[in-house]
Amino acid sequence: MYSILIVDDERFERDGVKFLIDKYGLALQIAEAASGEEALQYIAEHPIDILLTDIRMREMDGLQLAEQVRGLQPSVKIIFLSAYGEFEYAQKAIHLQAIQYILKPVDVTNFLDVLMKAMQMLQEEERAQQSLRQESQKSIQWEKHRILADLLSSGGDAGALTDGDPRHALLPWHQVLPNGNLSGERSYRMMMLDTRQRFFDSADPEFEQSLTEWLPYPSSIIDMNEYQSLILLELQADEPAERFGELGRGIMAWFIARAQQETSVIVSETFNDAEGMRGEYRKIEAILESKFFYEEGGVRLTATLAEQPVDTHNIEQMLEEMNALIERQEFGLVRTRFESLFDHLRNSDRFSVIYVKYICSEIVRSILKSTKTKDLGFFKDSLETIYKTAVLKDLRGVMAGIFDACGAQPAPAAPPPHSESVHKVVADVIQIIEREYRSELSVELIAERVYLTPSYLSHLFAKQTGLSLIKYLTMHRLAKAKALLQETNRKIIDISHDVGYSNFPYFCTLFKNYYGKTPTQIREGNLP
């Protein structure tokens, strides 16, 4: 709603104007003043859009008022009301860029036309300013993106260094930094916002400003493309890492509330030089490459990015086993093995999307070879659907449909408890525990090693041994700890670490609960 200030030293004249505005429903916020001086005092504290003033008033007349208002607010729309039609007044009104000079008594139709014209002019100016802001924002974003691309390019010119401090490599790109400069007491983090639907090229101009105001740190936001936007945060050097996982989840909630859009957030580690920034951005890119494996709407930290080399040997071995099952038409077991394989892939981001889709296409190829009717159309359609999938859960659904088409039923919850396959799985698990109990083993890690889901493996192990897998692992570790306490003089805390417990108080509590004695009492020979 626009605002109008009515200035006239006659109250009934002001009331008449207010009456017409109210009667004809003009969307104007009305203020009034009885003199030029009072009007200036009001305008000093309340910006206005339209000034409607009488010309002849005591002390400061309307022309003098308009001249001062024009100096204070150049864009205000000025309308004069006067009972006098002198040519000199009209000339001055033109000089002051008044949009209309209206004679009293007021013709209602003319009066309404003049006010509607003023409001239309204000709307057109708003649209023009909005367009300019959008173009300016696009130019700023383009320049930020260009500078950032230069900064993140390992071959980019780092700029002249003023001394040996590597942070100065960021100085040429001060435009992308919050506050525009580097401080030795501060560090930086990046947060990449990633959406599955295009958004950032069509977001309203106020979106970036709103997000900047919401963030609890000085920030700079650079739209990378239609789907991704990078936030650069300036921090105190001792900010705890946990805070940024929480901030990422807060951004996700803010995004849904503000834009009704799901987004994923990738949070970098801290850096304070150009090379550190490049390294963290490479990690962000690596996580983006593996987003196929993750549901939309989550927080990932570059600190958790796995750096182990990709080992496809076990995957290839499992694929061979599945091919053998396909040849025997045991599609129920194929489906179970495939579910285990997918759990393994879901828990690892070290495999490329193409490789995962290749595995699925090889399974479909084996199914085609094993069936009596060679349905090439089905094979072609299946491959096309596989390679079009955008997320892992969709690919899983496609493969489930293929197994259904083959008449596959889910395999039994567990094979017979004394079958040869179960014996082998349990023996493999026990061997892993005996060999690697010193490391941070878990049911999930062991299940991944034998290509079964954690719940399925736990069921098999308990059925075969009468003990839960986690209990067996605990018993084995504590037995090793007890032997070391009785046979060596090593420090108890070192023994705790040696049998896989980095949390010493937890080890002591667990040990006492199991043996009824503390590690010290066992060492001192206070046996039952």
C-alpha positions as CSV (number, residue, x, y, z in Angstrom):
1,M,0.0,0.0,0.0
2,Y,1.3,3.4,-1.0
3,S,1.3,6.4,1.4
4,I,-0.1,9.9,0.8
5,L,0.4,13.0,2.8
6,I,-2.4,15.6,2.6
7,V,-1.2,19.2,3.4
8,D,-3.7,22.0,3.8
9,D,-4.2,24.7,6.4
10,E,-8.0,24.3,6.1
11,R,-9.3,21.2,8.0
12,F,-12.5,20.8,6.0
13,E,-10.3,20.7,2.8
14,R,-8.2,17.8,4.2
15,D,-11.4,16.0,5.4
16,G,-12.9,16.4,1.9
17,V,-9.8,14.7,0.3
18,K,-9.8,11.9,2.9
19,F,-13.5,11.4,2.3
20,L,-13.1,10.9,-1.5
21,I,-10.1,8.5,-1.0
22,D,-12.2,6.4,1.5
23,K,-15.4,6.5,-0.5
24,Y,-13.8,5.3,-3.7
25,G,-11.6,2.7,-2.0
26,L,-8.2,3.8,-3.1
27,A,-5.5,1.7,-1.5
28,L,-3.6,4.6,0.2
29,Q,-2.3,5.0,3.7
30,I,-3.4,8.5,4.7
31,A,-1.5,11.1,6.8
32,E,-2.2,14.8,7.1
33,A,-0.5,18.0,8.1
34,A,-1.9,21.5,8.6
35,S,1.2,23.4,7.5
36,G,4.4,23.1,5.5
37,E,6.5,23.0,8.6
38,E,4.4,20.2,10.1
39,A,4.6,18.3,6.8
40,L,8.4,18.4,6.7
41,Q,8.6,17.2,10.3
42,Y,6.4,14.2,9.4
43,I,8.4,13.4,6.2
44,A,11.7,13.5,8.1
45,E,10.4,10.4,10.0
46,H,8.0,8.8,7.6
47,P,8.9,8.5,3.9
48,I,5.9,9.1,1.6
49,D,4.9,8.2,-1.9
50,I,2.5,11.0,-2.8
51,L,2.4,14.6,-1.6
52,L,-1.0,16.3,-2.1
53,T,-0.6,19.9,-1.0
54,D,-2.5,23.2,-1.2
55,I,-0.4,26.0,-2.7
56,R,-1.5,29.0,-0.7
57,M,-0.8,28.4,3.0
58,R,0.5,30.7,5.8
59,E,4.2,30.9,6.3
60,M,5.6,28.1,4.1
61,D,3.4,27.7,1.0
62,G,2.9,24.5,-1.1
63,L,5.5,25.4,-3.7
64,Q,8.2,26.0,-1.0
65,L,7.2,22.7,0.7
66,A,7.3,20.8,-2.6
67,E,10.8,22.1,-3.4
68,Q,12.2,20.9,0.0
69,V,10.4,17.6,-0.3
70,R,11.8,17.1,-3.8
71,G,15.3,17.5,-2.3
72,L,14.6,15.0,0.5
73,Q,12.7,12.4,-1.6
74,P,13.3,12.9,-5.4
75,S,10.9,10.1,-6.4
76,V,7.8,11.4,-4.5
77,K,4.8,12.2,-6.7
78,I,3.6,15.8,-6.2
79,I,0.1,17.0,-6.8
80,F,-1.0,20.6,-6.2
81,L,-4.4,21.8,-5.2
82,S,-5.3,25.5,-5.6
83,A,-8.2,27.8,-6.0
84,Y,-5.9,30.0,-8.2
85,G,-5.0,29.3,-11.8
86,E,-2.2,31.8,-12.2
87,F,0.3,31.1,-14.9
88,E,3.2,31.7,-12.5
89,Y,2.0,28.9,-10.2
90,A,1.6,26.5,-13.1
91,Q,5.2,27.3,-14.3
92,K,6.6,26.6,-10.9
93,A,4.6,23.4,-10.6
94,I,6.1,22.2,-13.9
95,H,9.6,23.1,-12.7
96,L,9.0,21.0,-9.5
97,Q,7.9,18.0,-11.7
98,A,4.4,17.9,-10.3
99,I,2.3,15.3,-12.0
100,Q,-0.8,17.5,-11.8
101,Y,-2.1,21.0,-11.0
102,I,-5.7,20.7,-9.8
103,L,-8.0,23.7,-9.4
104,K,-10.6,23.9,-6.6
105,P,-13.4,23.1,-6.4
106,V,-12.2,19.7,-7.2
107,D,-13.9,17.7,-10.0
108,V,-14.2,14.2,-8.6
109,T,-13.6,12.3,-11.8
110,N,-10.5,14.4,-12.5
111,F,-9.3,14.0,-8.9
112,L,-9.6,10.2,-9.0
113,D,-7.8,10.1,-12.4
114,V,-4.9,12.0,-11.0
115,L,-4.5,9.8,-8.0
116,M,-4.8,6.6,-10.1
117,K,-2.2,8.0,-12.4
118,A,0.2,8.7,-9.5
119,M,-0.3,5.1,-8.2
120,Q,0.2,3.7,-11.7
121,M,3.5,5.6,-12.0
122,L,4.6,4.2,-8.6
123,Q,3.8,0.7,-9.7
124,E,5.7,1.1,-13.0
125,E,8.7,2.5,-11.1
126,E,8.6,-0.5,-8.7
127,R,8.6,-3.0,-11.6
128,A,11.5,-1.2,-13.2
129,Q,13.5,-1.2,-10.0
130,Q,12.7,-4.8,-9.5
131,S,13.9,-5.6,-13.0
132,L,17.1,-3.6,-12.3
133,R,17.7,-5.4,-9.0
134,Q,17.2,-8.8,-10.8
135,E,19.7,-7.9,-13.5
136,S,22.1,-6.5,-11.0
137,Q,21.8,-9.7,-8.9
138,K,22.4,-11.8,-12.0
139,S,25.5,-9.7,-12.8
140,I,26.8,-10.0,-9.3
141,Q,26.1,-13.8,-9.2
142,W,27.8,-14.2,-12.6
143,E,30.9,-12.3,-11.4
144,K,31.0,-14.2,-8.1
145,H,30.7,-17.5,-10.1
146,R,33.5,-16.4,-12.4
147,I,35.8,-15.4,-9.6
148,L,35.0,-18.6,-7.6
149,A,35.7,-20.7,-10.7
150,D,39.1,-19.0,-11.0
151,L,39.8,-19.5,-7.3
152,L,38.8,-23.2,-7.4
153,S,40.9,-23.9,-10.5
154,S,44.1,-25.5,-9.5
155,G,45.7,-23.7,-12.5
156,G,44.2,-20.4,-11.8
157,D,46.3,-17.3,-11.1
158,A,46.6,-17.0,-7.4
159,G,47.4,-13.3,-7.6
160,A,50.4,-11.4,-6.3
161,L,51.5,-12.5,-2.9
162,T,52.5,-9.8,-0.5
163,D,54.3,-12.1,1.8
164,G,54.7,-15.8,2.6
165,D,51.3,-16.2,4.1
166,P,49.3,-18.6,1.9
167,R,46.0,-16.9,3.0
168,H,46.9,-14.0,0.7
169,A,46.2,-16.3,-2.3
170,L,42.6,-15.6,-1.6
171,L,42.9,-11.8,-1.6
172,P,42.3,-11.3,-5.4
173,W,38.9,-12.9,-4.9
174,H,37.8,-10.8,-1.9
175,Q,34.4,-10.3,-3.6
176,V,33.3,-13.9,-2.8
177,L,34.4,-13.7,0.8
178,P,32.1,-12.5,3.6
179,N,33.2,-9.1,4.7
180,G,35.5,-8.9,1.7
181,N,38.8,-9.7,3.5
182,L,40.8,-12.3,5.3
183,S,41.5,-12.3,9.0
184,G,44.2,-14.4,10.7
185,E,41.7,-15.1,13.5
186,R,39.1,-16.5,11.2
187,S,38.6,-19.6,9.1
188,Y,36.1,-20.6,6.5
189,R,33.7,-23.4,5.6
190,M,31.7,-24.1,2.5
191,M,28.1,-25.5,2.4
192,M,26.8,-26.8,-0.9
193,L,23.0,-26.8,-1.3
194,D,21.9,-29.4,-3.8
195,T,18.4,-29.8,-5.1
196,R,17.0,-32.5,-7.5
197,Q,14.7,-29.9,-9.1
198,R,15.9,-26.8,-10.7
199,F,15.5,-23.8,-8.4
200,F,18.3,-21.3,-8.1
201,D,17.9,-19.8,-11.6
202,S,14.3,-18.9,-10.8
203,A,14.5,-17.9,-7.1
204,D,13.2,-14.5,-6.3
205,P,15.8,-11.7,-5.7
206,E,15.0,-11.6,-2.0
207,F,15.8,-15.3,-1.5
208,E,19.5,-14.8,-1.2
209,Q,19.1,-11.8,1.2
210,S,16.6,-13.8,3.4
211,L,19.0,-16.7,3.6
212,T,22.0,-14.4,4.4
213,E,20.0,-12.8,7.2
214,W,18.9,-16.1,8.6
215,L,22.5,-17.6,8.7
216,P,24.2,-17.1,12.0
217,Y,27.6,-16.3,10.4
218,P,28.8,-13.7,7.9
219,S,28.3,-15.4,4.6
220,S,28.5,-15.1,0.8
221,I,26.2,-17.1,-1.5
222,I,27.2,-18.1,-5.0
223,D,24.7,-19.8,-7.3
224,M,26.7,-22.5,-9.2
225,N,23.9,-23.6,-11.5
226,E,20.1,-24.2,-11.5
227,Y,20.4,-27.0,-8.9
228,Q,23.3,-25.9,-6.7
229,S,24.3,-22.9,-4.6
230,L,27.5,-22.6,-2.5
231,I,27.5,-20.8,0.8
232,L,30.9,-19.5,2.1
233,L,30.8,-19.0,5.8
234,E,33.3,-16.9,7.9
235,L,33.9,-18.4,11.3
236,Q,35.8,-18.0,14.5
237,A,38.8,-20.4,14.3
238,D,37.6,-22.5,17.2
239,E,34.1,-23.3,16.0
240,P,33.2,-26.9,16.9
241,A,32.5,-29.2,13.8
242,E,29.3,-30.6,15.3
243,R,27.6,-27.2,15.0
244,F,27.7,-27.3,11.2
245,G,25.8,-30.6,11.0
246,E,23.1,-28.9,13.0
247,L,23.3,-25.8,10.8
248,G,22.9,-28.0,7.7
249,R,19.7,-29.5,9.1
250,G,18.5,-26.1,10.0
251,I,19.1,-24.9,6.4
252,M,17.1,-27.9,5.2
253,A,14.1,-27.0,7.4
254,W,14.4,-23.3,6.4
255,F,14.4,-24.3,2.8
256,I,11.2,-26.3,3.1
257,A,9.5,-23.5,5.0
258,R,10.7,-20.7,2.7
259,A,10.8,-22.4,-0.7
260,Q,8.8,-25.6,-0.3
261,Q,11.8,-27.4,-1.7
262,E,13.8,-30.4,-0.5
263,T,17.6,-29.9,-0.5
264,S,20.7,-31.8,0.5
265,V,23.6,-30.0,2.3
266,I,27.3,-30.9,2.0
267,V,29.5,-29.3,4.7
268,S,33.2,-28.8,4.2
269,E,35.9,-28.8,6.8
270,T,37.6,-25.5,7.7
271,F,40.2,-23.8,5.6
272,N,42.0,-20.5,5.5
273,D,44.0,-20.6,2.3
274,A,43.3,-21.1,-1.4
275,E,44.7,-24.6,-1.6
276,G,42.6,-25.7,1.4
277,M,39.5,-24.3,-0.3
278,R,40.3,-26.2,-3.5
279,G,40.9,-29.4,-1.6
280,E,37.6,-29.1,0.2
281,Y,35.7,-28.3,-3.0
282,R,37.1,-31.4,-4.6
283,K,35.7,-33.4,-1.7
284,I,32.3,-31.7,-2.2
285,E,32.4,-32.6,-5.9
286,A,33.2,-36.2,-5.0
287,I,30.2,-36.4,-2.7
288,L,28.0,-34.8,-5.4
289,E,29.2,-37.6,-7.8
290,S,27.9,-40.2,-5.3
291,K,24.6,-38.5,-4.6
292,F,22.9,-41.3,-6.6
293,F,23.3,-43.4,-3.5
294,Y,21.6,-41.0,-1.1
295,E,18.0,-39.9,-0.5
296,E,17.3,-36.2,-1.1
297,G,17.3,-34.1,2.0
298,G,20.3,-35.0,4.2
299,V,23.5,-33.5,5.5
300,R,26.9,-34.9,4.4
301,L,30.3,-33.9,5.8
302,T,33.4,-33.9,3.7
303,A,35.2,-35.1,6.9
304,T,33.5,-38.4,6.5
305,L,34.4,-38.9,2.9
306,A,36.1,-42.3,2.4
307,E,39.5,-42.2,0.9
308,Q,40.1,-45.9,0.6
309,P,40.8,-47.2,-2.9
310,V,38.0,-48.8,-4.8
311,D,38.1,-52.6,-4.6
312,T,35.7,-54.3,-7.0
313,H,37.1,-57.8,-6.5
314,N,34.4,-58.8,-3.9
315,I,31.7,-57.3,-6.0
316,E,32.8,-59.2,-9.1
317,Q,33.0,-62.4,-7.0
318,M,29.4,-61.9,-5.7
319,L,28.3,-61.2,-9.3
320,E,29.7,-64.6,-10.4
321,E,27.8,-66.3,-7.6
322,M,24.6,-64.6,-8.6
323,N,25.2,-65.7,-12.2
324,A,25.6,-69.3,-11.1
325,L,22.3,-69.0,-9.2
326,I,20.6,-67.5,-12.3
327,E,21.8,-70.5,-14.4
328,R,20.1,-72.8,-11.9
329,Q,16.9,-70.6,-12.0
330,E,17.1,-70.0,-8.2
331,F,15.8,-66.4,-8.5
332,G,14.7,-66.3,-4.9
333,L,18.3,-66.6,-3.8
334,V,19.4,-64.2,-6.5
335,R,17.0,-61.7,-5.1
336,T,18.3,-62.2,-1.6
337,R,21.9,-61.8,-2.7
338,F,21.0,-58.8,-4.7
339,E,19.4,-57.1,-1.7
340,S,22.7,-57.8,0.2
341,L,24.7,-56.3,-2.6
342,F,22.5,-53.2,-2.6
343,D,22.9,-52.8,1.1
344,H,26.7,-52.9,0.6
345,L,26.5,-50.3,-2.2
346,R,24.3,-48.0,-0.2
347,N,26.7,-48.0,2.7
348,S,29.6,-47.1,0.5
349,D,30.1,-44.1,-1.8
350,R,33.3,-45.5,-3.4
351,F,31.6,-47.0,-6.5
352,S,30.6,-44.9,-9.5
353,V,27.1,-44.7,-10.7
354,I,28.0,-46.2,-14.1
355,Y,29.6,-49.2,-12.4
356,V,26.5,-49.9,-10.2
357,K,24.3,-49.7,-13.3
358,Y,26.7,-51.9,-15.2
359,I,26.3,-54.6,-12.4
360,C,22.5,-54.4,-12.8
361,S,22.7,-54.7,-16.6
362,E,25.0,-57.8,-16.3
363,I,22.4,-59.4,-14.0
364,V,19.7,-58.7,-16.6
365,R,22.0,-60.1,-19.3
366,S,22.5,-63.3,-17.3
367,I,18.7,-63.6,-16.8
368,L,18.2,-63.2,-20.6
369,K,20.7,-66.0,-21.3
370,S,19.2,-68.4,-18.8
371,T,15.6,-68.1,-20.0
372,K,14.3,-70.3,-22.7
373,T,12.4,-67.5,-24.5
374,K,14.9,-64.8,-25.4
375,D,12.8,-61.7,-25.0
376,L,15.1,-59.1,-26.5
377,G,12.5,-56.3,-26.2
378,F,12.3,-56.9,-22.4
379,F,16.1,-56.9,-22.2
380,K,16.4,-53.6,-24.2
381,D,13.6,-51.9,-22.2
382,S,15.1,-53.0,-18.9
383,L,18.6,-51.7,-19.8
384,E,17.1,-48.3,-20.9
385,T,15.1,-48.0,-17.6
386,I,18.2,-49.0,-15.5
387,Y,20.4,-46.3,-17.1
388,K,17.6,-43.6,-16.7
389,T,17.3,-44.0,-13.0
390,A,18.5,-41.0,-11.0
391,V,18.6,-42.4,-7.4
392,L,19.6,-45.8,-5.9
393,K,16.1,-46.5,-4.5
394,D,14.6,-46.2,-8.0
395,L,17.2,-48.6,-9.4
396,R,16.4,-51.0,-6.6
397,G,12.7,-50.8,-7.6
398,V,13.5,-51.5,-11.3
399,M,15.5,-54.6,-10.4
400,A,12.7,-55.8,-8.1
401,G,10.3,-55.5,-11.0
402,I,12.6,-57.5,-13.2
403,F,12.8,-60.3,-10.6
404,D,9.0,-60.2,-10.3
405,A,8.8,-60.7,-14.0
406,C,11.0,-63.8,-13.7
407,G,8.6,-65.2,-11.1
408,A,11.1,-64.8,-8.3
409,Q,9.8,-65.1,-4.8
410,P,11.7,-63.8,-1.8
411,A,14.1,-66.4,-0.4
412,P,13.2,-68.0,3.0
413,A,14.1,-65.9,6.0
414,A,16.9,-68.3,6.8
415,P,18.2,-71.5,5.2
416,P,18.1,-74.7,7.3
417,P,20.2,-74.1,10.4
418,H,22.8,-76.8,9.7
419,S,23.1,-76.3,5.9
420,E,26.6,-76.1,4.4
421,S,26.1,-72.5,3.4
422,V,25.2,-71.4,6.9
423,H,28.2,-73.3,8.3
424,K,30.5,-71.5,5.9
425,V,29.0,-68.0,6.6
426,V,29.3,-68.5,10.4
427,A,32.9,-69.9,10.1
428,D,33.8,-66.9,8.0
429,V,32.4,-64.5,10.6
430,I,34.2,-66.3,13.5
431,Q,37.5,-66.1,11.5
432,I,37.0,-62.4,10.9
433,I,36.4,-61.8,14.6
434,E,39.4,-63.9,15.7
435,R,41.6,-62.1,13.2
436,E,40.3,-58.5,13.5
437,Y,38.8,-58.2,17.1
438,R,41.4,-55.5,17.8
439,S,39.8,-53.1,15.3
440,E,36.4,-51.4,15.6
441,L,34.3,-54.3,14.3
442,S,30.5,-54.0,14.3
443,V,27.7,-56.2,13.0
444,E,27.2,-53.9,10.1
445,L,30.9,-54.1,9.0
446,I,31.0,-57.9,9.4
447,A,27.7,-58.2,7.4
448,E,29.2,-56.2,4.7
449,R,32.2,-58.5,4.5
450,V,30.0,-61.6,4.0
451,Y,27.5,-59.9,1.7
452,L,24.5,-60.2,4.0
453,T,22.2,-57.7,5.7
454,P,23.0,-57.1,9.4
455,S,19.6,-58.5,10.5
456,Y,19.9,-61.6,8.3
457,L,23.4,-62.3,9.4
458,S,22.5,-61.9,13.1
459,H,19.7,-64.4,12.6
460,L,21.9,-67.0,11.0
461,F,24.7,-66.6,13.6
462,A,22.3,-66.9,16.5
463,K,20.6,-69.9,14.9
464,Q,23.9,-71.7,14.4
465,T,25.8,-70.8,17.7
466,G,23.1,-70.0,20.2
467,L,24.7,-66.6,20.8
468,S,24.0,-63.2,19.3
469,L,26.8,-62.0,17.0
470,I,27.5,-58.9,19.2
471,K,27.7,-61.1,22.4
472,Y,30.1,-63.5,20.7
473,L,32.3,-60.6,19.7
474,T,32.2,-59.2,23.2
475,M,33.0,-62.5,24.8
476,H,36.0,-63.0,22.5
477,R,37.4,-59.6,23.2
478,L,37.0,-59.9,27.0
479,A,38.6,-63.4,27.0
480,K,41.6,-62.0,25.2
481,A,41.7,-59.1,27.7
482,K,41.6,-61.5,30.7
483,A,44.4,-63.6,29.2
484,L,46.6,-60.5,28.8
485,L,45.8,-59.3,32.3
486,Q,46.9,-62.7,33.7
487,E,49.9,-63.3,31.5
488,T,51.5,-59.8,31.0
489,N,52.3,-56.7,32.9
490,R,51.0,-54.3,30.3
491,K,49.0,-51.3,31.4
492,I,45.2,-52.0,31.6
493,I,44.4,-49.0,29.5
494,D,46.7,-50.4,26.7
495,I,45.0,-53.8,27.0
496,S,41.7,-52.1,26.6
497,H,42.8,-50.5,23.3
498,D,44.5,-53.7,22.2
499,V,41.2,-55.7,22.3
500,G,39.1,-53.1,20.5
501,Y,37.8,-50.8,23.2
502,S,39.1,-47.2,22.8
503,N,36.7,-46.1,25.6
504,F,38.5,-47.2,28.8
505,P,35.7,-46.6,31.3
506,Y,33.3,-48.5,29.1
507,F,35.8,-51.4,28.9
508,C,36.1,-51.5,32.7
509,T,32.3,-51.5,33.2
510,L,31.8,-54.2,30.6
511,F,34.6,-56.4,32.0
512,K,33.2,-56.2,35.6
513,N,29.7,-56.9,34.4
514,Y,30.9,-60.0,32.6
515,Y,33.4,-61.5,35.1
516,G,32.1,-59.9,38.3
517,K,35.6,-58.5,39.0
518,T,37.4,-55.4,37.8
519,P,40.5,-55.8,35.6
520,T,42.7,-54.9,38.5
521,Q,41.2,-57.6,40.7
522,I,41.7,-60.2,38.0
523,R,45.3,-59.1,37.6
524,E,45.9,-59.4,41.4
525,G,44.8,-63.0,41.3
526,N,41.5,-62.4,43.1
527,L,39.8,-65.1,41.1
528,P,36.5,-66.8,42.0
